[in-house]
Structure formats: structure tokens, C-alpha cells
């Protein structure tokens, strides 16, 4: 991949997600995963973007085939579980439970003039605690040490979803 | 890296941080490519050495 192609086309990703809302394929979305964490922490290496969406289609497929078709018609490519824009992989993940609440409560941002939402750090921590991989624990540690955390909000989310933070 | 420096990085504007992530990806790919290049240069050498060792051992055993 050339240097130019390996840039992260995040504005294009967010613009496309806004289009999916406009055409009614999804109700709402927010940036999640590592890129959402990076909004609050130091930059770390990540190879994809996670867009967490609230589905318009509440059937089992959550409208994912229609989302793929729409984005492919706009020039996106499919590679395994990712959709690729300018060779950058993006995962569209249907929200439910904790992640749906995280989308609804996400922070409004503008990225290169594109309106979008990004998960609040308390939700990123709770989601990481629920997944519990090594990289999720590292993400929790980073957010706790580098981001401003609303402790009562975090405690409330953890309590309602029956989650615990890893022992330090 | 010192925690203070990491906290300073965390305060950068998001767009700047995304540019830095892209730099990290480029560096990581370069390191991987360099390592692969080194391996492909070294592998035939080690293979030759291993084969020679194997031959010596086999010869030693058959003698």
C-alpha cells in the first residue's frame, strides 16, 4: 500500500455512515473501538474503524446485506468481515444492549467538517470490560489514566450491565 | 514512554491523533516488510547450514 493510501479516510467513513442514516438503512451510529478510544487517549496502532449502528431493520440480519450493497454501489470493497474504503477496513456492527445505549449517549463531534458521534469514554471502558481481551484491558488502563472519567456514570453503567473492571 | 508525555499526546486534536495513527500503521508495515526481507535473505543460508549439519550427522551415524 502506498503512503497516501495508508492514510485513514475517517471523514469518508463518517460521511458514508451519515448517508446510511439519510437513506434510512440505519437509525443512528457512533464511532467505537480503538478509534473512539483514541479520541480521548494517546494515538495507538489500529488497523480498522468500527462503526456501531442502531439498525432500522430489527430482524436478525440488522439490515447488514442492504448496508453492504449500498456501500458497494458507492465503490467500497468487501474483504472478509470488513468493508474497505480507499483500502482502509471498516466494520459495521449492529448495536444492542450496552452498545445501543452507547450509541444513543455518544458525544457529538465534527471530524473535518463531517458531523458524527463518538462513544463516551465511560461506555468504551464498560464495553472493553465486557469483552475482556488483552487489548481491551490495555484500553481500560489507558482511558483511566489519560481521559477524564465521570466515575458515577461509569459505576452506574457497570452496575446496570453487571460488569466489573479488571483488578489493577 | 513517560506517562506525562503520553498524557500530552492524549491532549492533541483528534485529527492530529488520526494522522499519527496512520504514521504508526506505515511504520509497523515497514518494520514487517523489512523483517520479511531479512528472513528471506537469511532463510536459504540457514537452510543450507541445516542441510549440511543433517548430512554430517547422517554420515556420522551411517559410518
gemmi code that builds the backbone of each chain (N, CA, C; Angstrom):
import gemmi

chains = {
    "A": [
        ("UNK", (0.848, -1.192, 0.000), (0.000, 0.000, 0.000), (0.886, 1.245, 0.000)),
        ("UNK", (0.555, 2.244, -0.811), (1.360, 3.452, -0.851), (1.142, 4.250, 0.427)),
        ("UNK", (2.053, 5.210, 0.679), (1.915, 6.050, 1.876), (0.581, 6.773, 1.873)),
        ("UNK", (0.221, 7.289, 0.685), (-1.021, 8.061, 0.601), (-2.219, 7.165, 0.902)),
        ("UNK", (-2.179, 5.947, 0.343), (-3.324, 5.049, 0.526), (-3.446, 4.576, 1.963)),
        ("UNK", (-2.332, 4.581, 2.713), (-2.416, 4.080, 4.083), (-2.889, 5.160, 5.057)),
        ("UNK", (-3.200, 6.370, 4.557), (-3.825, 7.377, 5.424), (-5.205, 6.859, 5.810)),
        ("UNK", (-5.729, 7.377, 6.906), (-7.024, 6.862, 7.381), (-8.138, 7.773, 6.868)),
        ("UNK", (-8.999, 7.273, 5.979), (-10.056, 8.127, 5.391), (-11.274, 8.227, 6.302)),
        ("UNK", (-11.034, 8.676, 7.541), (-12.109, 8.654, 8.533), (-13.273, 9.570, 8.143)),
        ("UNK", (-12.962, 10.716, 7.525), (-14.054, 11.618, 7.116), (-14.957, 10.920, 6.098)),
        ("UNK", (-14.358, 10.168, 5.167), (-15.160, 9.428, 4.177), (-16.040, 8.378, 4.864)),
        ("UNK", (-15.463, 7.723, 5.861), (-16.207, 6.684, 6.599), (-17.424, 7.311, 7.291)),
        ("UNK", (-17.191, 8.433, 7.953), (-18.279, 9.082, 8.707), (-19.332, 9.661, 7.759)),
        ("UNK", (-18.852, 10.189, 6.614), (-19.791, 10.725, 5.610), (-20.695, 9.592, 5.106)),
        ("UNK", (-20.093, 8.432, 4.860), (-20.868, 7.281, 4.371), (-21.884, 6.831, 5.424)),
        ("UNK", (-21.467, 6.840, 6.680), (-22.384, 6.429, 7.749), (-23.555, 7.415, 7.840)),
        ("UNK", (-23.268, 8.700, 7.666), (-24.352, 9.702, 7.648), (-25.307, 9.446, 6.479)),
        ("UNK", (-24.747, 9.035, 5.342), (-25.593, 8.718, 4.181), (-26.513, 7.548, 4.496)),
        ("UNK", (-25.964, 6.550, 5.213), (-26.781, 5.380, 5.573), (-27.973, 5.804, 6.434)),
        ("UNK", (-27.761, 6.806, 7.281), (-28.876, 7.346, 8.089), (-29.860, 8.053, 7.158)),
        ("UNK", (-29.323, 8.888, 6.254), (-30.188, 9.674, 5.348), (-31.093, 8.791, 4.501)),
        ("UNK", (-30.532, 7.673, 4.018), (-31.346, 6.804, 3.149), (-32.176, 5.802, 3.955)),
        ("UNK", (-32.067, 5.868, 5.277), (-32.938, 5.049, 6.128), (-32.448, 3.634, 6.386)),
        ("UNK", (-31.203, 3.342, 5.986), (-30.705, 1.981, 6.224), (-30.302, 1.762, 7.686)),
        ("UNK", (-29.906, 2.840, 8.361), (-29.637, 2.751, 9.798), (-30.299, 3.954, 10.480)),
        ("UNK", (-30.540, 3.823, 11.796), (-31.194, 4.927, 12.519), (-30.171, 5.902, 13.075)),
        ("UNK", (-29.068, 5.353, 13.544), (-28.071, 6.179, 14.231), (-26.765, 5.393, 14.225)),
        ("UNK", (-25.662, 6.075, 14.482), (-24.373, 5.381, 14.540), (-23.412, 6.172, 15.409)),
        ("UNK", (-22.337, 5.503, 15.804), (-21.247, 6.199, 16.501), (-19.955, 5.460, 16.210)),
        ("UNK", (-18.881, 6.203, 16.303), (-17.555, 5.599, 16.181), (-17.256, 4.876, 17.486)),
        ("UNK", (-16.847, 3.606, 17.379), (-16.492, 2.826, 18.564), (-15.084, 2.284, 18.425)),
        ("UNK", (-14.754, 1.289, 19.231), (-13.472, 0.604, 19.117), (-12.271, 1.492, 19.401)),
        ("UNK", (-11.142, 1.104, 18.792), (-9.871, 1.781, 19.095), (-9.896, 3.257, 18.709)),
        ("UNK", (-10.520, 3.578, 17.565), (-10.515, 4.980, 17.130), (-11.316, 5.857, 18.087)),
        ("UNK", (-12.376, 5.291, 18.662), (-13.137, 6.053, 19.661), (-12.269, 6.286, 20.897)),
        ("UNK", (-11.534, 5.256, 21.312), (-10.660, 5.409, 22.480), (-9.603, 6.480, 22.216)),
        ("UNK", (-9.081, 6.489, 20.985), (-8.030, 7.450, 20.633), (-8.549, 8.892, 20.697)),
        ("UNK", (-9.846, 9.060, 20.578), (-10.410, 10.408, 20.729), (-10.013, 10.978, 22.105)),
        ("UNK", (-9.853, 10.088, 23.103), (-9.580, 10.528, 24.478), (-8.153, 10.227, 24.935)),
        ("UNK", (-7.441, 9.342, 24.203), (-6.118, 8.908, 24.679), (-5.031, 9.226, 23.655)),
        ("UNK", (-3.824, 8.797, 23.984), (-2.707, 8.900, 23.037), (-3.027, 8.042, 21.797)),
        ("UNK", (-2.432, 8.371, 20.638), (-2.666, 7.529, 19.459), (-1.995, 6.167, 19.621)),
        ("UNK", (-2.680, 5.124, 19.200), (-2.108, 3.766, 19.194), (-2.398, 3.140, 17.833)),
        ("UNK", (-1.658, 2.096, 17.504), (-1.855, 1.462, 16.201), (-3.177, 0.717, 16.161)),
        ("UNK", (-3.939, 0.976, 15.128), (-5.145, 0.189, 14.883), (-5.316, 0.081, 13.376)),
        ("UNK", (-5.893, -1.024, 12.949), (-5.934, -1.281, 11.511), (-7.338, -1.189, 10.922)),
        ("UNK", (-8.310, -0.792, 11.739), (-9.657, -0.653, 11.181), (-10.472, 0.356, 11.987)),
        ("UNK", (-11.634, 0.683, 11.447), (-12.569, 1.558, 12.160), (-13.824, 0.748, 12.454)),
        ("UNK", (-14.364, 0.946, 13.637), (-15.623, 0.278, 13.998), (-16.741, 1.308, 14.022)),
        ("UNK", (-17.742, 1.076, 13.186), (-18.945, 1.912, 13.223), (-20.056, 1.065, 13.838)),
        ("UNK", (-20.538, 1.516, 14.976), (-21.597, 0.786, 15.665), (-22.907, 1.496, 15.317)),
        ("UNK", (-23.857, 0.736, 14.786), (-25.078, 1.381, 14.321), (-26.329, 0.800, 14.984)),
        ("UNK", (-27.329, 1.658, 15.095), (-28.656, 1.198, 15.533), (-29.420, 0.884, 14.254)),
        ("UNK", (-29.839, -0.362, 14.131), (-30.450, -0.815, 12.883), (-31.854, -0.260, 12.705)),
        ("UNK", (-32.197, 0.041, 11.452), (-33.596, 0.362, 11.131), (-34.365, -0.938, 11.020)),
        ("UNK", (-33.693, -1.929, 10.471), (-34.269, -3.254, 10.269), (-33.914, -4.102, 11.495)),
        ("UNK", (-34.926, -4.390, 12.313), (-34.639, -5.087, 13.571), (-34.671, -6.616, 13.434)),
        ("UNK", (-34.629, -7.112, 12.192), (-34.571, -8.557, 12.021), (-33.161, -9.035, 12.357)),
        ("UNK", (-32.942, -10.338, 12.295), (-31.671, -10.937, 12.703), (-30.488, -10.366, 11.919)),
        ("UNK", (-30.698, -10.056, 10.638), (-29.575, -9.578, 9.810), (-29.251, -8.112, 10.093)),
        ("UNK", (-30.146, -7.413, 10.797), (-29.957, -5.993, 11.143), (-29.720, -5.122, 9.910)),
        ("UNK", (-30.181, -5.603, 8.753), (-30.038, -4.811, 7.522), (-28.631, -4.791, 6.957)),
        ("UNK", (-27.758, -5.666, 7.459), (-26.349, -5.640, 7.020), (-26.209, -5.915, 5.516)),
        ("UNK", (-26.955, -6.885, 4.948), (-26.821, -7.083, 3.485), (-27.138, -5.806, 2.696)),
        ("UNK", (-28.168, -5.070, 3.129), (-28.529, -3.826, 2.417), (-27.440, -2.764, 2.592)),
        ("UNK", (-26.854, -2.717, 3.767), (-25.760, -1.758, 4.026), (-24.567, -2.078, 3.118)),
        ("UNK", (-24.223, -3.377, 3.050), (-23.109, -3.799, 2.186), (-23.401, -3.443, 0.730)),
        ("UNK", (-24.620, -3.751, 0.282), (-24.976, -3.473, -1.123), (-24.855, -1.989, -1.410)),
        ("UNK", (-25.384, -1.177, -0.489), (-25.372, 0.273, -0.697), (-23.928, 0.783, -0.806)),
        ("UNK", (-23.084, 0.350, 0.139), (-21.712, 0.865, 0.151), (-20.903, 0.316, -1.034)),
        ("UNK", (-21.184, -0.928, -1.427), (-20.504, -1.465, -2.614), (-20.880, -0.667, -3.860)),
        ("UNK", (-22.139, -0.227, -3.895), (-22.574, 0.573, -5.048), (-21.867, 1.932, -5.066)),
        ("UNK", (-21.295, 2.321, -3.904), (-20.551, 3.591, -3.804), (-19.044, 3.359, -3.945)),
        ("UNK", (-18.652, 2.141, -4.323), (-17.235, 1.878, -4.584), (-16.480, 1.206, -3.453)),
        ("UNK", (-17.172, 0.890, -2.345), (-16.499, 0.175, -1.259), (-16.304, -1.285, -1.680)),
        ("UNK", (-15.235, -1.901, -1.180), (-14.977, -3.314, -1.462), (-15.227, -4.131, -0.198)),
        ("UNK", (-15.522, -5.407, -0.397), (-15.728, -6.292, 0.753), (-14.530, -7.215, 0.860)),
        ("UNK", (-13.996, -7.325, 2.062), (-12.903, -8.269, 2.310), (-13.155, -8.912, 3.656)),
        ("UNK", (-13.539, -10.173, 3.618), (-13.953, -10.904, 4.827), (-15.003, -10.093, 5.617)),
        ("UNK", (-14.733, -9.826, 6.910), (-15.766, -9.149, 7.709), (-15.710, -7.630, 7.560)),
        ("UNK", (-14.799, -7.136, 6.733), (-14.640, -5.692, 6.594), (-15.175, -5.164, 5.273)),
        ("UNK", (-15.590, -3.907, 5.323), (-15.815, -3.147, 4.094), (-14.608, -2.230, 3.956)),
        ("UNK", (-14.097, -2.097, 2.750), (-12.895, -1.286, 2.560), (-13.199, -0.029, 1.775)),
        ("UNK", (-12.726, 1.096, 2.305), (-12.787, 2.350, 1.565), (-11.355, 2.858, 1.464)),
        ("UNK", (-10.926, 3.130, 0.239), (-9.530, 3.544, -0.009), (-8.568, 2.587, 0.704)),
        ("UNK", (-8.855, 1.304, 0.638), (-8.043, 0.239, 1.234), (-8.051, 0.242, 2.762)),
        ("UNK", (-8.886, 1.058, 3.371), (-8.933, 1.071, 4.829), (-10.157, 0.268, 5.304)),
        ("UNK", (-9.923, -0.730, 6.150), (-11.031, -1.597, 6.581), (-11.951, -0.946, 7.614)),
        ("UNK", (-13.235, -1.154, 7.412), (-14.249, -0.622, 8.331), (-15.203, -1.763, 8.674)),
        ("UNK", (-15.531, -1.871, 9.942), (-16.524, -2.866, 10.354), (-17.795, -2.147, 10.770)),
        ("UNK", (-18.918, -2.569, 10.223), (-20.225, -2.050, 10.651), (-20.842, -3.095, 11.573)),
        ("UNK", (-21.058, -2.712, 12.813), (-21.543, -3.661, 13.811), (-22.878, -3.176, 14.363)),
        ("UNK", (-23.861, -4.064, 14.359), (-25.195, -3.705, 14.863), (-25.159, -3.587, 16.383)),
        ("UNK", (-25.737, -2.504, 16.883), (-25.738, -2.257, 18.329), (-26.878, -3.004, 19.002)),
        ("UNK", (-26.624, -3.386, 20.251), (-27.711, -3.943, 21.067), (-27.302, -3.809, 22.527)),
        ("UNK", (-28.278, -3.620, 23.398), (-27.985, -3.522, 24.834), (-27.027, -2.388, 25.144)),
        ("UNK", (-25.896, -2.738, 25.731), (-24.907, -1.737, 26.147), (-24.418, -0.898, 24.961)),
        ("UNK", (-24.156, -1.541, 23.832), (-23.624, -0.776, 22.692), (-24.699, 0.149, 22.105)),
        ("UNK", (-25.969, -0.275, 22.172), (-27.041, 0.599, 21.680), (-27.158, 1.838, 22.574)),
        ("UNK", (-27.061, 1.618, 23.879), (-27.089, 2.754, 24.801), (-25.873, 3.663, 24.542)),
        ("UNK", (-24.724, 3.030, 24.253), (-23.500, 3.811, 23.976), (-23.680, 4.689, 22.739)),
        ("UNK", (-24.374, 4.165, 21.726), (-24.637, 4.967, 20.515), (-25.559, 6.139, 20.875)),
        ("UNK", (-26.621, 5.845, 21.607), (-27.602, 6.898, 21.948), (-26.967, 8.004, 22.779)),
        ("UNK", (-26.054, 7.619, 23.663), (-25.438, 8.592, 24.578), (-24.108, 9.149, 24.040)),
        ("UNK", (-23.766, 8.791, 22.801), (-22.442, 9.178, 22.269), (-22.315, 10.687, 22.122)),
        ("UNK", (-21.059, 11.132, 22.148), (-20.754, 12.571, 22.077), (-20.749, 13.037, 20.629)),
        ("UNK", (-21.395, 14.169, 20.396), (-21.414, 14.759, 19.043), (-20.051, 15.370, 18.750)),
        ("UNK", (-19.510, 15.066, 17.568), (-18.243, 15.688, 17.160), (-18.350, 16.139, 15.707)),
        ("UNK", (-17.369, 16.907, 15.303), (-17.195, 17.249, 13.886), (-15.809, 16.741, 13.523)),
        ("UNK", (-15.717, 15.942, 12.472), (-14.392, 15.497, 12.029), (-14.181, 15.985, 10.601)),
        ("UNK", (-13.263, 16.886, 10.425), (-13.017, 17.517, 9.123), (-14.334, 18.002, 8.512)),
        ("UNK", (-15.155, 18.614, 9.358), (-16.419, 19.189, 8.897), (-17.567, 18.197, 8.781)),
        ("UNK", (-17.304, 16.937, 9.091), (-18.367, 15.922, 8.991), (-18.943, 15.673, 10.382)),
        ("UNK", (-20.264, 15.838, 10.541), (-20.842, 15.564, 11.864), (-20.861, 14.062, 12.147)),
        ("UNK", (-20.557, 13.731, 13.380), (-20.542, 12.310, 13.757), (-20.687, 12.212, 15.266)),
        ("UNK", (-20.694, 10.977, 15.756), (-20.734, 10.777, 17.192), (-19.625, 9.795, 17.566)),
        ("UNK", (-19.123, 9.952, 18.764), (-18.084, 9.043, 19.252), (-18.497, 8.585, 20.660)),
        ("UNK", (-18.271, 7.308, 20.929), (-18.644, 6.774, 22.247), (-18.009, 7.598, 23.360)),
        ("UNK", (-18.736, 7.788, 24.444), (-18.158, 8.429, 25.626), (-17.173, 7.452, 26.273)),
        ("UNK", (-16.149, 7.992, 26.949), (-15.117, 7.096, 27.495), (-15.653, 6.080, 28.493)),
        ("UNK", (-16.684, 6.473, 29.251), (-17.244, 5.544, 30.252), (-17.847, 4.317, 29.564)),
        ("UNK", (-18.460, 4.529, 28.391), (-19.038, 3.403, 27.641), (-17.936, 2.563, 26.999)),
        ("UNK", (-16.872, 3.217, 26.525), (-15.765, 2.450, 25.929), (-15.168, 1.526, 26.995)),
        ("UNK", (-15.027, 2.059, 28.205), (-14.472, 1.246, 29.302), (-15.402, 0.076, 29.619)),
        ("UNK", (-16.703, 0.353, 29.717), (-17.663, -0.716, 30.053), (-17.678, -1.790, 28.960)),
        ("UNK", (-17.657, -1.361, 27.703), (-17.659, -2.334, 26.600), (-16.360, -3.153, 26.640)),
        ("UNK", (-15.234, -2.479, 26.884), (-13.951, -3.196, 26.974), (-13.989, -4.205, 28.123)),
        ("UNK", (-14.597, -3.809, 29.245), (-14.701, -4.726, 30.395), (-15.567, -5.930, 30.046)),
        ("UNK", (-16.566, -5.719, 29.200), (-17.455, -6.829, 28.833), (-16.782, -7.779, 27.838)),
        ("UNK", (-15.833, -7.273, 27.064), (-15.156, -8.126, 26.070), (-13.948, -8.814, 26.717)),
        ("UNK", (-13.097, -8.013, 27.363), (-12.054, -8.586, 28.228), (-10.830, -9.179, 27.554)),
        ("UNK", (-10.593, -8.867, 26.267), (-9.352, -9.349, 25.652), (-8.187, -8.531, 26.212)),
        ("UNK", (-6.974, -8.995, 25.928), (-5.790, -8.291, 26.425), (-5.814, -6.826, 25.993)),
        ("UNK", (-6.160, -6.585, 24.703), (-6.141, -5.206, 24.212), (-7.256, -4.358, 24.843)),
        ("UNK", (-8.342, -5.009, 25.258), (-9.410, -4.258, 25.936), (-8.952, -3.804, 27.318)),
        ("UNK", (-8.198, -4.678, 27.989), (-7.706, -4.315, 29.319), (-6.704, -3.168, 29.206)),
        ("UNK", (-5.879, -3.206, 28.146), (-4.922, -2.115, 27.915), (-5.678, -0.813, 27.639)),
        ("UNK", (-6.787, -0.921, 26.918), (-7.602, 0.259, 26.581), (-8.199, 0.863, 27.858)),
        ("UNK", (-8.663, -0.006, 28.745), (-9.226, 0.481, 30.018), (-8.156, 1.242, 30.797)),
        ("UNK", (-6.968, 0.637, 30.873), (-5.868, 1.264, 31.623), (-5.533, 2.637, 31.030)),
        ("UNK", (-5.482, 2.703, 29.695), (-5.158, 3.976, 29.030), (-6.222, 5.031, 29.321)),
        ("UNK", (-7.481, 4.635, 29.179), (-8.564, 5.605, 29.393), (-8.602, 6.081, 30.846)),
        ("UNK", (-8.402, 5.156, 31.770), (-8.451, 5.533, 33.181), (-7.326, 6.498, 33.539)),
        ("UNK", (-6.176, 6.356, 32.848), (-5.037, 7.211, 33.203), (-4.960, 8.483, 32.364)),
        ("UNK", (-5.626, 8.507, 31.192), (-5.436, 9.655, 30.301), (-6.711, 10.468, 30.033)),
        ("UNK", (-7.873, 9.870, 30.269), (-9.122, 10.577, 29.948), (-9.802, 11.057, 31.237)),
        ("UNK", (-10.649, 12.061, 31.071), (-11.460, 12.496, 32.215), (-12.657, 11.565, 32.302)),
        ("UNK", (-12.735, 10.808, 33.370), (-13.797, 9.811, 33.508), (-14.825, 10.296, 34.528)),
        ("UNK", (-16.092, 10.222, 34.139), (-17.191, 10.514, 35.057), (-17.430, 9.228, 35.856)),
        ("UNK", (-16.838, 9.179, 37.045), (-16.836, 7.942, 37.834), (-18.259, 7.487, 38.191)),
        ("UNK", (-19.138, 8.399, 38.651), (-20.505, 7.933, 38.951), (-21.202, 7.341, 37.724)),
        ("UNK", (-20.996, 7.960, 36.538), (-21.603, 7.421, 35.317), (-21.033, 6.034, 35.006)),
        ("UNK", (-19.700, 5.905, 35.100), (-19.074, 4.606, 34.830), (-19.606, 3.548, 35.798)),
        ("UNK", (-19.661, 3.887, 37.079), (-20.147, 2.927, 38.080), (-21.586, 2.525, 37.782)),
        ("UNK", (-22.387, 3.500, 37.353), (-23.794, 3.227, 37.045), (-23.911, 2.252, 35.858)),
        ("UNK", (-23.108, 2.507, 34.815), (-23.152, 1.617, 33.631), (-22.698, 0.211, 34.030)),
        ("UNK", (-21.588, 0.141, 34.769), (-21.053, -1.171, 35.166), (-22.078, -1.934, 36.015)),
        ("UNK", (-22.745, -1.215, 36.912), (-23.721, -1.865, 37.805), (-24.912, -2.383, 36.990)),
        ("UNK", (-25.430, -1.514, 36.082), (-26.634, -1.908, 35.333), (-26.372, -3.085, 34.396)),
        ("UNK", (-25.131, -3.175, 33.889), (-24.817, -4.277, 32.969), (-24.039, -5.409, 33.669)),
        ("UNK", (-23.982, -5.322, 34.997), (-23.360, -6.381, 35.794), (-21.921, -6.660, 35.348)),
        ("UNK", (-21.161, -5.581, 35.225), (-19.769, -5.701, 34.771), (-18.823, -5.265, 35.890)),
        ("UNK", (-17.598, -5.756, 35.813), (-16.571, -5.343, 36.770), (-15.321, -4.910, 36.016)),
        ("UNK", (-14.642, -3.928, 36.566), (-13.358, -3.552, 35.986), (-12.327, -4.593, 36.407)),
        ("UNK", (-11.316, -4.835, 35.544), (-10.275, -5.785, 35.944), (-9.502, -5.257, 37.149)),
        ("UNK", (-9.005, -6.181, 37.968), (-8.198, -5.767, 39.131), (-6.873, -5.216, 38.620)),
        ("UNK", (-6.430, -4.094, 39.226), (-5.163, -3.466, 38.791), (-3.969, -4.317, 39.227)),
    ],
    "B": [
        ("UNK", (7.739, 4.984, 27.325), (7.425, 6.401, 27.201), (6.911, 6.922, 28.546)),
        ("UNK", (7.312, 8.140, 28.897), (6.906, 8.692, 30.197), (5.403, 8.977, 30.211)),
        ("UNK", (4.742, 8.732, 31.360), (3.291, 8.973, 31.436), (2.905, 10.412, 31.096)),
        ("UNK", (3.762, 11.389, 31.478), (3.432, 12.803, 31.191), (3.400, 13.036, 29.683)),
        ("UNK", (4.356, 12.420, 28.959), (4.425, 12.572, 27.520), (3.204, 11.922, 26.862)),
        ("UNK", (2.795, 10.764, 27.410), (1.622, 10.074, 26.868), (0.360, 10.889, 27.105)),
        ("UNK", (0.295, 11.528, 28.270), (-0.870, 12.376, 28.561), (-0.900, 13.596, 27.645)),
        ("UNK", (0.301, 14.127, 27.328), (0.370, 15.254, 26.387), (-0.146, 14.829, 25.015)),
        ("UNK", (0.243, 13.627, 24.586), (-0.226, 13.113, 23.286), (-1.753, 12.973, 23.279)),
        ("UNK", (-2.277, 12.567, 24.430), (-3.741, 12.383, 24.535), (-4.493, 13.699, 24.365)),
        ("UNK", (-3.795, 14.820, 24.638), (-4.455, 16.137, 24.546), (-4.461, 16.701, 23.123)),
        ("UNK", (-3.763, 16.047, 22.191), (-3.713, 16.555, 20.813), (-5.107, 16.549, 20.195)),
        ("UNK", (-5.345, 17.429, 19.202), (-6.640, 17.371, 18.500), (-6.818, 15.995, 17.842)),
        ("UNK", (-8.071, 15.552, 17.753), (-8.374, 14.213, 17.222), (-7.785, 14.017, 15.820)),
        ("UNK", (-7.918, 15.036, 14.968), (-7.412, 14.900, 13.591), (-5.910, 14.652, 13.588)),
        ("UNK", (-5.198, 15.334, 14.473), (-3.748, 15.157, 14.573), (-3.438, 13.730, 15.050)),
        ("UNK", (-4.243, 13.243, 15.997), (-4.020, 11.888, 16.504), (-4.273, 10.848, 15.411)),
        ("UNK", (-5.290, 11.096, 14.574), (-5.582, 10.155, 13.482), (-4.414, 10.136, 12.485)),
        ("UNK", (-3.814, 11.307, 12.248), (-2.631, 11.347, 11.365), (-1.498, 10.526, 11.975)),
        ("UNK", (-1.342, 10.607, 13.284), (-0.284, 9.851, 13.954), (-0.559, 8.345, 13.901)),
        ("UNK", (-1.826, 7.970, 13.992), (-2.170, 6.540, 13.871), (-1.767, 6.049, 12.482)),
        ("UNK", (-2.036, 6.867, 11.456), (-1.654, 6.484, 10.087), (-0.135, 6.318, 9.989)),
        ("UNK", (0.609, 7.202, 10.664), (2.077, 7.074, 10.680), (2.488, 5.770, 11.360)),
        ("UNK", (1.819, 5.447, 12.462), (2.126, 4.200, 13.182), (1.870, 2.987, 12.291)),
        ("UNK", (0.779, 3.040, 11.530), (0.455, 1.922, 10.621), (1.569, 1.786, 9.577)),
        ("UNK", (1.984, 2.930, 9.009), (3.043, 2.901, 7.987), (4.327, 2.311, 8.566)),
        ("UNK", (4.697, 2.772, 9.769), (5.925, 2.275, 10.393), (5.840, 0.779, 10.667)),
        ("UNK", (4.678, 0.364, 11.181), (4.501, -1.052, 11.515), (4.610, -1.917, 10.255)),
        ("UNK", (4.033, -1.430, 9.147), (4.111, -2.189, 7.887), (5.547, -2.233, 7.386)),
        ("UNK", (6.270, -1.118, 7.552), (7.658, -1.056, 7.085), (8.518, -2.044, 7.887)),
        ("UNK", (8.324, -2.053, 9.206), (9.096, -2.967, 10.058), (8.819, -4.407, 9.643)),
        ("UNK", (7.527, -4.708, 9.399), (7.158, -6.077, 8.991), (7.812, -6.426, 7.663)),
        ("UNK", (7.752, -5.482, 6.705), (8.315, -5.735, 5.375), (9.818, -5.918, 5.476)),
        ("UNK", (10.493, -5.075, 6.288), (11.952, -5.193, 6.458), (12.305, -6.548, 7.064)),
        ("UNK", (11.513, -6.946, 8.058), (11.772, -8.217, 8.730), (11.602, -9.389, 7.755)),
        ("UNK", (10.539, -9.297, 6.938), (10.311, -10.348, 5.941), (11.473, -10.413, 4.953)),
        ("UNK", (11.961, -9.216, 4.558), (13.094, -9.146, 3.636), (14.314, -9.809, 4.238)),
        ("UNK", (14.579, -9.525, 5.521), (15.729, -10.127, 6.206), (15.577, -11.637, 6.287)),
        ("UNK", (14.355, -12.080, 6.616), (14.107, -13.521, 6.744), (14.354, -14.233, 5.429)),
        ("UNK", (13.872, -13.615, 4.328), (14.022, -14.303, 3.041), (15.484, -14.337, 2.621)),
        ("UNK", (16.299, -13.350, 3.108), (17.736, -13.382, 2.814), (18.428, -14.417, 3.684)),
        ("UNK", (17.971, -14.519, 4.932), (18.640, -15.416, 5.873), (18.225, -16.865, 5.707)),
        ("UNK", (16.993, -17.076, 5.251), (16.464, -18.436, 5.250), (17.294, -19.406, 4.419)),
        ("UNK", (17.664, -19.038, 3.161), (18.435, -20.001, 2.376), (19.745, -20.351, 3.069)),
        ("UNK", (20.386, -19.360, 3.722), (21.643, -19.613, 4.426), (21.423, -20.653, 5.517)),
        ("UNK", (20.387, -20.431, 6.324), (20.168, -21.348, 7.438), (19.759, -22.715, 6.924)),
        ("UNK", (19.019, -22.691, 5.806), (18.596, -23.977, 5.242), (19.818, -24.757, 4.778)),
        ("UNK", (20.746, -24.047, 4.107), (21.967, -24.706, 3.635), (22.735, -25.280, 4.822)),
        ("UNK", (22.813, -24.444, 5.889), (23.559, -24.878, 7.072), (22.897, -26.114, 7.682)),
        ("UNK", (21.567, -26.066, 7.782), (20.837, -27.191, 8.379), (21.025, -28.464, 7.571)),
        ("UNK", (20.982, -28.296, 6.263), (21.150, -29.472, 5.405), (22.547, -30.051, 5.566)),
        ("UNK", (23.529, -29.127, 5.658), (24.911, -29.589, 5.820), (25.067, -30.327, 7.142)),
        ("UNK", (24.465, -29.773, 8.197), (24.535, -30.402, 9.520), (23.880, -31.773, 9.468)),
        ("UNK", (22.717, -31.813, 8.788), (21.970, -33.066, 8.691), (22.812, -34.128, 7.977)),
        ("UNK", (23.478, -33.676, 6.891), (24.301, -34.628, 6.117), (25.431, -35.182, 6.981)),
        ("UNK", (26.077, -34.221, 7.726), (27.204, -34.648, 8.579), (26.730, -35.658, 9.607)),
        ("UNK", (25.596, -35.354, 10.242), (25.049, -36.219, 11.288), (24.725, -37.590, 10.693)),
        ("UNK", (24.033, -37.545, 9.537), (23.632, -38.796, 8.890), (24.863, -39.609, 8.517)),
        ("UNK", (25.867, -38.884, 7.961), (27.104, -39.594, 7.584), (27.744, -40.211, 8.810)),
        ("UNK", (27.730, -39.377, 9.900), (28.352, -39.856, 11.138), (27.655, -41.117, 11.631)),
        ("UNK", (26.354, -41.111, 11.532), (25.598, -42.268, 12.058), (25.793, -43.518, 11.203)),
        ("UNK", (25.901, -43.271, 9.866), (25.996, -44.454, 8.997), (27.380, -45.065, 9.021)),
        ("UNK", (28.381, -44.220, 9.427), (29.752, -44.755, 9.397), (29.984, -45.773, 10.462)),
    ],
}
model = gemmi.Model(1)
for chain_id, residues in chains.items():
    chain = gemmi.Chain(chain_id)
    for i, (resn, *xyz) in enumerate(residues, 1):
        res = gemmi.Residue()
        res.name, res.seqid = resn, gemmi.SeqId(i, " ")
        for name, pos in zip(("N", "CA", "C"), xyz):
            atom = gemmi.Atom()
            atom.name, atom.element = name, gemmi.Element(name[0])
            atom.pos, atom.b_iso = gemmi.Position(*pos), 0.0
            res.add_atom(atom)
        chain.add_residue(res)
    model.add_chain(chain)
structure = gemmi.Structure()
structure.add_model(model)
structure.setup_entities()
